[in-house]
Amino acid sequence: MCILKIRYPATFFLLRGNHECSNINRVYGFLHECEERFQRIPQNETIWGIKAVDLKGTQVWYRFQDVFNWLPLTALIGKKILCMHGGLSPDLVSLDQLRTLVRPIDPESAGIHIDLLWADPDPHLPNGEDDFDWAPSARGISSHFNI
């Protein structure tokens, strides 16, 4: 996908998801996969200008984290459609907040970054005028929001 982004920068867009956070992809096997796959590179090959004999899977994983940390969390299509992997945040009051998010970042705990990656809509939350808009997520990170 990175090659497509480089080849078609004006028409191919990548957004960050929650599995592009180091603490998640480490636990769910991406680090292990990098270590396994990059042990089997023929010694005479070069990757990213580095001799394969000097390249370790952990270094590859760290390079991926660098890329992930630069991926945008949101995209706005036609000034009307807000795209993100997760959902809305109780801390989000203006789209200007999204425009000023600083990258690179590796979100870890709470706040807008985490909500954009982890929040989920919940059609079972009451949606009346006096109802709460947010509820804690059963996953223990971010929240659910009513729709």
C-alpha positions in Angstrom: 0.0 0.0 0.0 2.9 2.3 0.6 4.0 1.8 -3.0 0.5 2.8 -4.2 0.6 5.9 -2.0 4.0 6.9 -3.5 2.8 6.1 -7.0 -0.6 7.9 -6.7 -0.2 10.5 -4.0 -3.2 12.6 -5.0 -5.6 9.7 -5.3 -4.6 7.0 -2.9 -5.0 7.7 0.8 -3.9 5.8 3.9 -5.4 6.3 7.4 -4.0 4.9 10.6 -5.9 2.2 12.5 -5.5 0.9 16.0 -3.2 -1.9 14.9 -0.7 0.6 13.6 0.1 1.5 17.2 3.3 -0.2 18.4 1.8 -1.5 21.7 -1.0 -3.3 19.7 0.9 -4.7 16.8 3.7 -5.9 19.0 1.2 -7.9 21.1 -0.7 -9.2 18.1 2.3 -10.6 16.3 3.6 -8.1 13.9 7.0 -7.8 15.6 7.3 -11.6 15.6 6.3 -11.8 11.9 9.0 -9.2 11.0 11.6 -11.1 13.0 10.6 -14.4 11.4 10.5 -13.1 7.8 13.6 -11.1 7.9 15.7 -14.0 9.2 15.3 -15.7 5.9 16.7 -13.0 3.6 19.6 -14.2 1.4 22.8 -12.6 2.7 23.7 -10.8 -0.6 20.4 -8.8 -0.8 20.1 -5.2 0.2 16.9 -3.7 1.6 16.5 0.1 2.2 20.2 0.4 1.5 21.1 -2.0 4.3 22.9 -5.3 3.7 20.5 -8.1 4.7 23.2 -9.6 6.9 23.0 -6.4 9.0 19.2 -6.2 8.9 17.3 -7.7 11.8 13.5 -8.1 12.0 13.3 -5.8 15.0 14.9 -3.0 12.9 12.3 -3.6 10.2 9.5 -3.5 12.8 10.9 -0.1 14.1 10.9 1.3 10.5 7.3 0.3 10.1 6.5 2.1 13.4 8.1 5.2 12.0 5.8 5.0 9.0 2.7 4.3 11.1 3.5 7.2 13.4 3.3 9.6 10.4 0.0 8.2 9.1 -3.0 10.6 9.4 -5.7 9.6 11.8 -8.5 11.3 9.9 -9.5 12.5 6.4 -12.2 14.9 5.4 -13.8 14.2 2.0 -15.5 17.1 0.3 -15.8 19.0 3.5 -18.7 16.7 4.4 -17.5 13.2 5.2 -15.2 12.6 8.2 -13.2 9.3 7.9 -11.4 7.6 10.7 -10.7 4.0 11.9 -12.4 4.4 15.2 -15.0 7.0 16.1 -15.8 10.4 17.6 -14.3 11.7 20.9 -16.0 13.4 23.8 -13.0 15.8 23.6 -13.6 16.7 20.0 -15.5 20.0 19.6 -14.1 21.3 16.3 -12.6 20.0 13.1 -9.8 22.5 13.8 -8.6 20.2 16.6 -8.0 17.5 13.9 -6.1 19.9 11.7 -3.7 20.6 14.5 -2.9 17.1 15.6 0.9 16.7 15.7 2.6 13.9 14.0 4.6 11.7 14.4 2.7 10.2 17.3 2.3 6.7 18.8 -1.0 7.1 20.9 -0.9 5.0 24.0 -3.5 6.0 26.7 -6.4 8.4 26.3 -7.6 11.5 24.5 -8.6 12.4 21.0 -5.9 10.3 19.3 -7.1 7.1 21.1 -10.8 7.8 20.4 -10.2 8.4 16.7 -8.6 4.9 16.7 -10.8 3.0 19.2 -14.2 4.6 19.8 -17.3 2.7 18.6 -20.8 3.7 17.8 -23.5 2.0 19.9 -27.0 2.0 18.6 -28.3 0.8 21.9 -27.3 3.9 23.8 -30.3 6.2 24.4 -30.3 9.1 22.0 -32.7 11.5 23.7 -32.0 15.1 24.4 -31.1 14.5 28.0 -29.2 11.3 27.5 -25.5 10.8 27.9 -23.7 10.8 24.6 -20.9 8.6 25.8 -20.4 5.3 27.7 -17.2 3.5 28.7 -16.1 0.8 26.2 -16.1 -2.8 27.4 -12.7 -3.1 25.8 -11.3 -0.8 28.5 -10.0 1.8 26.1 -11.9 4.8 24.7 -15.7 4.9 24.7 -19.0 4.1 22.9 -21.0 7.0 21.5 -24.7 7.2 20.6 -25.8 7.6 17.0 
